[in-house]
Amino acid sequence: MAANPFDIAQRLRDDRDQQAQSAASVNESLAIVDAIIDEYDELIIKLDTKIQPLMPPINEKITAVQTAYLNRISHGCRSDMKWIQIDSKSLNIYNNNDEEVVVYEVQKDPNTFQFLGYYGAKFYRHPKNRDYGANVVLTIDTADANPGSASLIILDSDAAELTGFSTTTASAGIKTGDLIKDSLDDPIIFQTAPSVTGLGTTSYAAYNYAVSGFCTAADNKIYGDQRVGFITDFSIGDEIYDNANKTSSGIIPSGTTITGFGTAVGITSYVQANGITTAIQVVLDFATLSNPVSSGIAATVGRNFHVGVVSTYYFASLSAAPVSTGISSSFLVIRPGDISDIEFDSSKNPIDPVEIGIAEGGNVGKGHQLSLINNGDPKITTQWSEITDEPEPPVGAGRVEYYIGDLQWPTIRVKDGDGDVTTTHASLGQRVIISVGSTTGAGIGYTGTPPAGAIPGDCGTYDAAITTAESEMNDIIAKNTPIINHYISGADTLRSLRDQDEGQAWGYLQSIGYLNARGKSSLAQAQLIEDFNWTDVDA
């Protein structure tokens, strides 16, 4: 009997139907397991919810301790400032030899710094601890999303593979039509899930660096003052901002870039080797800008500007811009569609990477593990590749910071040409350039007298307030933490059982993805056979 290609095509179509039936059967099993998981969810959420009202009273008392210390500083009973050396360099003096100098700045005193960690319930969440009605195909570990822009800038080392521009990977991890979210349960950056409309490369300033200088209103130049960074380290086309978070404080307009560089002669003051403070002419580098500055900064004051270094990055074009900023944030890529038509990569690990965060809001009840912490680490949600022995990222509930302080207030001495020395209190952020070898006259120092003229007589009241605040904090910690740990312990077994069933659900999801892929392949092969001109072969 002669072979009939259309019989082969029909067998392929029958195979497609069989795969669809098998996927539907597995989907039924998944639905049963998912219902059991939902029962665990309900009980775990009830226990985790009991924890929520017990931590704010502790954290309020922690804040009260910080406030008590801050009040003692602001009342003039203690000083929290110190002269800190921030740089040593060679100063380029106009029409003279270079001179070695040291730059000091008044900063908060690190020797009296203290912090108290807020209390929080920290969860660890496997990828399999998820809603099984959705299909998360991958995680973008590090990307930038900016309000007003529909471009998601991907900073991962494998961004080329994720976007399909790799020369070694056949297909992209992200596809047109995929959805982007920063969280399945409690999104902040993308409150809706915009879809990917395209993939490509773009110029973007992912990282910015501080450089100090000054400017004149309505002029289009920033002059570097040789105190922090060098303006000439950057390039034409780089972006420049007032602040590290790329916002404007009313000096440099948004969207400003560097258009060129030059030098000029300016005036600055420094302490010579003989101890005399003097004004000298120095060679100053400047950068020209695409926009004039809106307001000036005096050369005697200066400030830090921030230059964003523009490079080429891979990006995903989205159907909508984010509602809030996400810098170096992680994002989920969700493949939409019914679970019966799901695509699933069987090589994805059900237990890695682990999501870590604080159980509150939409995250209550999540995770295979919950722990009470007060480590003082940042309150963020991030990803951790535990199985590769990657160090666990710092995640906590945040903290309060304060300074115990001491009885030494920073001063600055200015010596004029006649040898007269004037001593005044230095202010936070004040800087001074002192010649290496300067031993007399002008310089920096300390005094036991606060700027107000004398230490207040009621400082004992502020000391007592600190003692009271610390006592109340310790009391509420001793009262509430055993109760919190009781509820956490009560949910431990339920979390373990749920984790086991989620492993089974993950396996069902893999099966559905495999069966759907095989069915699609059979249908495509059948169509190719049916569309071929077999008459010519039989002739």
SULRAKA-V155925 format. One record per residue. N is the residue number from 1. RES is the residue in three letters. PHI is phi in whole degrees, -180 to 180 (NA if undefined). Layout:
n: [N/N]
res: [RES/RES]
phi: [PHI/PHI]
This chain:
n: [1/2/3/4/5/6/7/8/9/10/11/12/13/14/15/16/17/18/19/20/21/22/23/24/25/26/27/28/29/30/31/32/33/34/35/36/37/38/39/40/41/42/43/44/45/46/47/48/49/50/51/52/53/54/55/56/57/58/59/60/61/62/63/64/65/66/67/68/69/70/71/72/73/74/75/76/77/78/79/80/81/82/83/84/85/86/87/88/89/90/91/92/93/94/95/96/97/98/99/100/101/102/103/104/105/106/107/108/109/110/111/112/113/114/115/116/117/118/119/120/121/122/123/124/125/126/127/128/129/130/131/132/133/134/135/136/137/138/139/140/141/142/143/144/145/146/147/148/149/150/151/152/153/154/155/156/157/158/159/160/161/162/163/164/165/166/167/168/169/170/171/172/173/174/175/176/177/178/179/180/181/182/183/184/185/186/187/188/189/190/191/192/193/194/195/196/197/198/199/200/201/202/203/204/205/206/207/208/209/210/211/212/213/214/215/216/217/218/219/220/221/222/223/224/225/226/227/228/229/230/231/232/233/234/235/236/237/238/239/240/241/242/243/244/245/246/247/248/249/250/251/252/253/254/255/256/257/258/259/260/261/262/263/264/265/266/267/268/269/270/271/272/273/274/275/276/277/278/279/280/281/282/283/284/285/286/287/288/289/290/291/292/293/294/295/296/297/298/299/300/301/302/303/304/305/306/307/308/309/310/311/312/313/314/315/316/317/318/319/320/321/322/323/324/325/326/327/328/329/330/331/332/333/334/335/336/337/338/339/340/341/342/343/344/345/346/347/348/349/350/351/352/353/354/355/356/357/358/359/360/361/362/363/364/365/366/367/368/369/370/371/372/373/374/375/376/377/378/379/380/381/382/383/384/385/386/387/388/389/390/391/392/393/394/395/396/397/398/399/400/401/402/403/404/405/406/407/408/409/410/411/412/413/414/415/416/417/418/419/420/421/422/423/424/425/426/427/428/429/430/431/432/433/434/435/436/437/438/439/440/441/442/443/444/445/446/447/448/449/450/451/452/453/454/455/456/457/458/459/460/461/462/463/464/465/466/467/468/469/470/471/472/473/474/475/476/477/478/479/480/481/482/483/484/485/486/487/488/489/490/491/492/493/494/495/496/497/498/499/500/501/502/503/504/505/506/507/508/509/510/511/512/513/514/515/516/517/518/519/520/521/522/523/524/525/526/527/528/529/530/531/532/533/534/535/536/537/538/539]
res: [MET/ALA/ALA/ASN/PRO/PHE/ASP/ILE/ALA/GLN/ARG/LEU/ARG/ASP/ASP/ARG/ASP/GLN/GLN/ALA/GLN/SER/ALA/ALA/SER/VAL/ASN/GLU/SER/LEU/ALA/ILE/VAL/ASP/ALA/ILE/ILE/ASP/GLU/TYR/ASP/GLU/LEU/ILE/ILE/LYS/LEU/ASP/THR/LYS/ILE/GLN/PRO/LEU/MET/PRO/PRO/ILE/ASN/GLU/LYS/ILE/THR/ALA/VAL/GLN/THR/ALA/TYR/LEU/ASN/ARG/ILE/SER/HIS/GLY/CYS/ARG/SER/ASP/MET/LYS/TRP/ILE/GLN/ILE/ASP/SER/LYS/SER/LEU/ASN/ILE/TYR/ASN/ASN/ASN/ASP/GLU/GLU/VAL/VAL/VAL/TYR/GLU/VAL/GLN/LYS/ASP/PRO/ASN/THR/PHE/GLN/PHE/LEU/GLY/TYR/TYR/GLY/ALA/LYS/PHE/TYR/ARG/HIS/PRO/LYS/ASN/ARG/ASP/TYR/GLY/ALA/ASN/VAL/VAL/LEU/THR/ILE/ASP/THR/ALA/ASP/ALA/ASN/PRO/GLY/SER/ALA/SER/LEU/ILE/ILE/LEU/ASP/SER/ASP/ALA/ALA/GLU/LEU/THR/GLY/PHE/SER/THR/THR/THR/ALA/SER/ALA/GLY/ILE/LYS/THR/GLY/ASP/LEU/ILE/LYS/ASP/SER/LEU/ASP/ASP/PRO/ILE/ILE/PHE/GLN/THR/ALA/PRO/SER/VAL/THR/GLY/LEU/GLY/THR/THR/SER/TYR/ALA/ALA/TYR/ASN/TYR/ALA/VAL/SER/GLY/PHE/CYS/THR/ALA/ALA/ASP/ASN/LYS/ILE/TYR/GLY/ASP/GLN/ARG/VAL/GLY/PHE/ILE/THR/ASP/PHE/SER/ILE/GLY/ASP/GLU/ILE/TYR/ASP/ASN/ALA/ASN/LYS/THR/SER/SER/GLY/ILE/ILE/PRO/SER/GLY/THR/THR/ILE/THR/GLY/PHE/GLY/THR/ALA/VAL/GLY/ILE/THR/SER/TYR/VAL/GLN/ALA/ASN/GLY/ILE/THR/THR/ALA/ILE/GLN/VAL/VAL/LEU/ASP/PHE/ALA/THR/LEU/SER/ASN/PRO/VAL/SER/SER/GLY/ILE/ALA/ALA/THR/VAL/GLY/ARG/ASN/PHE/HIS/VAL/GLY/VAL/VAL/SER/THR/TYR/TYR/PHE/ALA/SER/LEU/SER/ALA/ALA/PRO/VAL/SER/THR/GLY/ILE/SER/SER/SER/PHE/LEU/VAL/ILE/ARG/PRO/GLY/ASP/ILE/SER/ASP/ILE/GLU/PHE/ASP/SER/SER/LYS/ASN/PRO/ILE/ASP/PRO/VAL/GLU/ILE/GLY/ILE/ALA/GLU/GLY/GLY/ASN/VAL/GLY/LYS/GLY/HIS/GLN/LEU/SER/LEU/ILE/ASN/ASN/GLY/ASP/PRO/LYS/ILE/THR/THR/GLN/TRP/SER/GLU/ILE/THR/ASP/GLU/PRO/GLU/PRO/PRO/VAL/GLY/ALA/GLY/ARG/VAL/GLU/TYR/TYR/ILE/GLY/ASP/LEU/GLN/TRP/PRO/THR/ILE/ARG/VAL/LYS/ASP/GLY/ASP/GLY/ASP/VAL/THR/THR/THR/HIS/ALA/SER/LEU/GLY/GLN/ARG/VAL/ILE/ILE/SER/VAL/GLY/SER/THR/THR/GLY/ALA/GLY/ILE/GLY/TYR/THR/GLY/THR/PRO/PRO/ALA/GLY/ALA/ILE/PRO/GLY/ASP/CYS/GLY/THR/TYR/ASP/ALA/ALA/ILE/THR/THR/ALA/GLU/SER/GLU/MET/ASN/ASP/ILE/ILE/ALA/LYS/ASN/THR/PRO/ILE/ILE/ASN/HIS/TYR/ILE/SER/GLY/ALA/ASP/THR/LEU/ARG/SER/LEU/ARG/ASP/GLN/ASP/GLU/GLY/GLN/ALA/TRP/GLY/TYR/LEU/GLN/SER/ILE/GLY/TYR/LEU/ASN/ALA/ARG/GLY/LYS/SER/SER/LEU/ALA/GLN/ALA/GLN/LEU/ILE/GLU/ASP/PHE/ASN/TRP/THR/ASP/VAL/ASP/ALA]
phi: [NA/-70/-68/-113/-62/-75/-67/-64/-62/-67/-62/-65/-67/-63/-64/-59/-64/-66/-65/-65/-65/-64/-64/-65/-67/-64/-63/-65/-63/-63/-63/-66/-63/-64/-66/-65/-60/-63/-65/-60/-55/-60/-72/-64/-63/-61/-67/-65/-66/-62/-73/-55/-75/-88/-90/-55/-61/-65/-67/-65/-70/-64/-63/-64/-64/-58/-60/-63/-69/-63/-63/-65/-67/-66/-77/94/-82/-143/-110/-115/-120/-155/-73/-124/-73/-111/-167/-138/-157/-101/-87/-83/-94/-65/56/-157/-73/-66/-132/-74/-134/-122/-106/-113/-138/-80/-129/-63/-73/-66/-72/-111/-73/-139/-142/-127/-79/-68/-88/-158/-97/-93/-105/-120/-129/-68/-56/-73/-84/-153/-84/-84/-94/-120/-128/-85/-89/-167/-118/-87/-72/-140/-154/-112/-127/-124/-55/91/-124/-95/-105/-97/-83/-95/-106/-60/-65/-102/-60/-63/-69/-63/-99/85/-103/-76/-84/-112/-108/-71/-134/-81/-71/-98/-124/-59/101/-64/-104/-117/-143/-87/-161/-72/-104/-137/-68/-120/-77/-114/-73/-107/-106/-68/-96/-79/-105/-179/-135/-178/-123/-154/-86/-158/-98/-80/-130/-130/-134/-79/-146/-96/177/-147/-157/-116/-54/74/-88/-111/-133/-116/-96/-77/-103/64/-100/-129/71/-129/-62/-79/-73/-104/-130/-61/100/-66/-89/-136/-133/-73/-128/-64/-89/72/-91/-105/-104/92/-106/-100/-64/-61/85/-82/-126/-82/-112/177/-138/-167/-130/-151/-96/-132/-113/-142/-112/-154/-95/-73/-62/-85/89/-91/-82/-143/-97/-133/-87/-132/-83/-111/-83/-137/-116/-87/-117/-75/-132/-69/-72/-85/-147/-95/-124/-65/-62/-75/-103/66/-166/-86/-103/-133/-108/-89/-79/-86/-137/-95/-132/-79/-147/-113/-82/-112/-76/-153/-84/-71/-92/-146/-77/-131/-106/52/-101/-101/-137/-98/-107/-111/-90/-74/125/-66/-65/-71/-118/-75/-105/-141/-86/-67/-81/-67/-90/-73/-119/-152/-78/-90/-86/-125/-170/-103/-77/-157/59/-70/-93/-63/92/-86/96/-91/-149/-137/-138/-83/-133/-149/-78/80/-74/-60/-88/-136/-116/-146/-111/-136/-87/-70/-72/-94/61/-68/-58/-65/-68/-72/-135/-149/-108/88/-162/-109/-124/-158/-126/-65/83/-142/-107/-126/-104/-65/-130/-131/-109/-118/-112/-90/-63/-85/91/-77/-111/-113/-111/-133/-71/-87/-109/-59/90/-68/-122/-144/-103/-124/-65/-63/103/-69/-124/-133/79/-68/160/-117/-171/-142/-140/-87/-107/-72/-57/-71/114/-162/-68/-57/-80/-104/-63/-60/-64/-73/-63/-65/-63/-65/-60/-65/-63/-67/-65/-65/-64/-63/-65/-71/-63/-64/-80/-90/-64/-63/-68/-60/-64/-63/-69/-62/-63/-63/-92/-58/-64/-63/-64/-64/-65/-63/-60/-64/-68/-68/-63/-67/-63/-61/-64/-61/-64/-61/-63/-61/-62/-65/-64/-65/-64/-66/-64/-65/-65/-62/-64/-64/-66/-62/-66/-64/-65/-67/-83/-75/-84/-77/-60/-66/-71/-78/-69]
